[in-house]
Amino acid sequence: MFKIARRVAGIVALTMLSFRAVGSFLSWVERQEDEPQSVWTDEDEFEDA
């Protein structure tokens, strides 16, 4: 009985940890996509100045 409960608790903990890791990774990817756009400069701006 304790063996089954321990395995179920382990599976639940592992599942929660993987969802958290995937969410963290996706938010990191989203932040990486936003940064280059905010720092990107157009070369034509320098020619006009």
Biotite code that builds the C-alpha atoms (Angstrom):
import biotite.structure as struc

atoms = struc.array([
    struc.Atom([0.000, 0.000, 0.000], chain_id="A", res_id=1, res_name="MET", atom_name="CA", element="C"),
    struc.Atom([2.772, 2.458, 0.941], chain_id="A", res_id=2, res_name="PHE", atom_name="CA", element="C"),
    struc.Atom([4.676, 1.503, -2.188], chain_id="A", res_id=3, res_name="LYS", atom_name="CA", element="C"),
    struc.Atom([1.726, 2.433, -4.408], chain_id="A", res_id=4, res_name="ILE", atom_name="CA", element="C"),
    struc.Atom([1.130, 5.710, -2.558], chain_id="A", res_id=5, res_name="ALA", atom_name="CA", element="C"),
    struc.Atom([4.807, 6.622, -2.856], chain_id="A", res_id=6, res_name="ARG", atom_name="CA", element="C"),
    struc.Atom([4.818, 5.885, -6.593], chain_id="A", res_id=7, res_name="ARG", atom_name="CA", element="C"),
    struc.Atom([1.640, 7.909, -7.164], chain_id="A", res_id=8, res_name="VAL", atom_name="CA", element="C"),
    struc.Atom([3.090, 10.830, -5.195], chain_id="A", res_id=9, res_name="ALA", atom_name="CA", element="C"),
    struc.Atom([6.291, 10.598, -7.237], chain_id="A", res_id=10, res_name="GLY", atom_name="CA", element="C"),
    struc.Atom([4.390, 10.582, -10.519], chain_id="A", res_id=11, res_name="ILE", atom_name="CA", element="C"),
    struc.Atom([2.286, 13.560, -9.456], chain_id="A", res_id=12, res_name="VAL", atom_name="CA", element="C"),
    struc.Atom([5.380, 15.496, -8.346], chain_id="A", res_id=13, res_name="ALA", atom_name="CA", element="C"),
    struc.Atom([7.207, 14.683, -11.562], chain_id="A", res_id=14, res_name="LEU", atom_name="CA", element="C"),
    struc.Atom([4.224, 15.741, -13.662], chain_id="A", res_id=15, res_name="THR", atom_name="CA", element="C"),
    struc.Atom([3.896, 19.049, -11.819], chain_id="A", res_id=16, res_name="MET", atom_name="CA", element="C"),
    struc.Atom([7.628, 19.672, -12.165], chain_id="A", res_id=17, res_name="LEU", atom_name="CA", element="C"),
    struc.Atom([7.568, 19.003, -15.900], chain_id="A", res_id=18, res_name="SER", atom_name="CA", element="C"),
    struc.Atom([4.615, 21.342, -16.461], chain_id="A", res_id=19, res_name="PHE", atom_name="CA", element="C"),
    struc.Atom([6.451, 24.015, -14.504], chain_id="A", res_id=20, res_name="ARG", atom_name="CA", element="C"),
    struc.Atom([9.630, 23.475, -16.525], chain_id="A", res_id=21, res_name="ALA", atom_name="CA", element="C"),
    struc.Atom([7.784, 23.652, -19.845], chain_id="A", res_id=22, res_name="VAL", atom_name="CA", element="C"),
    struc.Atom([5.990, 26.836, -18.756], chain_id="A", res_id=23, res_name="GLY", atom_name="CA", element="C"),
    struc.Atom([9.258, 28.387, -17.668], chain_id="A", res_id=24, res_name="SER", atom_name="CA", element="C"),
    struc.Atom([10.915, 27.479, -20.956], chain_id="A", res_id=25, res_name="PHE", atom_name="CA", element="C"),
    struc.Atom([8.057, 28.891, -23.007], chain_id="A", res_id=26, res_name="LEU", atom_name="CA", element="C"),
    struc.Atom([8.087, 32.180, -21.106], chain_id="A", res_id=27, res_name="SER", atom_name="CA", element="C"),
    struc.Atom([11.866, 32.365, -21.628], chain_id="A", res_id=28, res_name="TRP", atom_name="CA", element="C"),
    struc.Atom([11.385, 31.822, -25.380], chain_id="A", res_id=29, res_name="VAL", atom_name="CA", element="C"),
    struc.Atom([8.694, 34.503, -25.440], chain_id="A", res_id=30, res_name="GLU", atom_name="CA", element="C"),
    struc.Atom([11.033, 36.995, -23.732], chain_id="A", res_id=31, res_name="ARG", atom_name="CA", element="C"),
    struc.Atom([13.805, 36.153, -26.210], chain_id="A", res_id=32, res_name="GLN", atom_name="CA", element="C"),
    struc.Atom([11.524, 36.924, -29.142], chain_id="A", res_id=33, res_name="GLU", atom_name="CA", element="C"),
    struc.Atom([10.519, 40.306, -27.709], chain_id="A", res_id=34, res_name="ASP", atom_name="CA", element="C"),
    struc.Atom([14.017, 41.642, -27.001], chain_id="A", res_id=35, res_name="GLU", atom_name="CA", element="C"),
    struc.Atom([15.512, 41.795, -30.527], chain_id="A", res_id=36, res_name="PRO", atom_name="CA", element="C"),
    struc.Atom([12.492, 43.700, -31.821], chain_id="A", res_id=37, res_name="GLN", atom_name="CA", element="C"),
    struc.Atom([12.834, 46.394, -29.170], chain_id="A", res_id=38, res_name="SER", atom_name="CA", element="C"),
    struc.Atom([16.574, 46.854, -29.802], chain_id="A", res_id=39, res_name="VAL", atom_name="CA", element="C"),
    struc.Atom([16.532, 46.390, -33.547], chain_id="A", res_id=40, res_name="TRP", atom_name="CA", element="C"),
    struc.Atom([17.455, 49.533, -35.463], chain_id="A", res_id=41, res_name="THR", atom_name="CA", element="C"),
    struc.Atom([16.748, 50.108, -39.089], chain_id="A", res_id=42, res_name="ASP", atom_name="CA", element="C"),
    struc.Atom([19.766, 50.979, -41.224], chain_id="A", res_id=43, res_name="GLU", atom_name="CA", element="C"),
    struc.Atom([17.701, 53.531, -43.166], chain_id="A", res_id=44, res_name="ASP", atom_name="CA", element="C"),
    struc.Atom([17.331, 55.621, -39.988], chain_id="A", res_id=45, res_name="GLU", atom_name="CA", element="C"),
    struc.Atom([21.081, 56.229, -39.926], chain_id="A", res_id=46, res_name="PHE", atom_name="CA", element="C"),
    struc.Atom([21.125, 57.228, -43.600], chain_id="A", res_id=47, res_name="GLU", atom_name="CA", element="C"),
    struc.Atom([18.376, 59.840, -43.078], chain_id="A", res_id=48, res_name="ASP", atom_name="CA", element="C"),
    struc.Atom([20.125, 61.459, -40.125], chain_id="A", res_id=49, res_name="ALA", atom_name="CA", element="C"),
])
